[in-house]
């Protein structure tokens, strides 16, 4: 399905309704939203109103606020006539940087897996949600090492958890099938058994916001996988570009968690009186083996080194 976005309001709608989703992609679309706003009306008040609306669409993925702030910082000092062109250029730069970042994440991630398993061993990866091509401007974050392994000729198989209630795991299956990567769809509750039975070499997930202390928000269900991985001695990696690290957020407890509508559970749940639908959870830094970014791989407690 292709959706044409011609106004900042349509960009906001696409993000809020998840026509586009995944932290880096949300950020890129929001950046173009600011460019559309500056094209429609470059006056301060109009841009401020547009950016406030864009930033309010989804609260957890920090890439959104990051991208909007970045475009704003470029255009605010400029005259009205210069703003639109500068905003479009900055949005394009954000996309290009994300493409490069995802490729680097793939290489660093693969090198780390190989350090552990060797260059020939089959890799059995568990992932959650979709952190691939459909969630970024490039090859993805959690899936980037998978694609890198495939490019390098290393056998790789991916366990893909369904990711209720929105089933983003199906997006991952679609992507992997399209790329010819071996994979198996599993229910969200299956990873405990697979980890216990030594059928997973590493867990790799994406992130929506990484706090300064390494605590990481990602799709609901991630935390349980991290707990099970730790219980069975399996490494648990978070793959994300630096744009997902929020150095202004000291710890996971301060990360806002998006609560989505009950309609995401489907009509079969209409008879249920009370439904809660938190879209993300927070995995504490101590359960994370390493964070893979475009700069390399660090323990979550060391990411301060990436601040500058
Ligand atoms: O609600 P979504 O589908 O936007 O959630 C996406 C995730 O949780 C991803 O794992 C995360 O954004 C990383 S995408 C590279």
Boltz pocket constraint, residues with backbone or C-beta under 6 A from the ligand:
constraints:
  - pocket:
      binder: B
      contacts: [[A, 20], [A, 21], [A, 22], [A, 23], [A, 24], [A, 61], [A, 128], [A, 129], [A, 130], [A, 131], [A, 132], [A, 135], [A, 136], [A, 140], [A, 141], [A, 142], [A, 168], [A, 205], [A, 206], [A, 207], [A, 208], [A, 218], [A, 219], [A, 239], [A, 279]]
      max_distance: 6.0
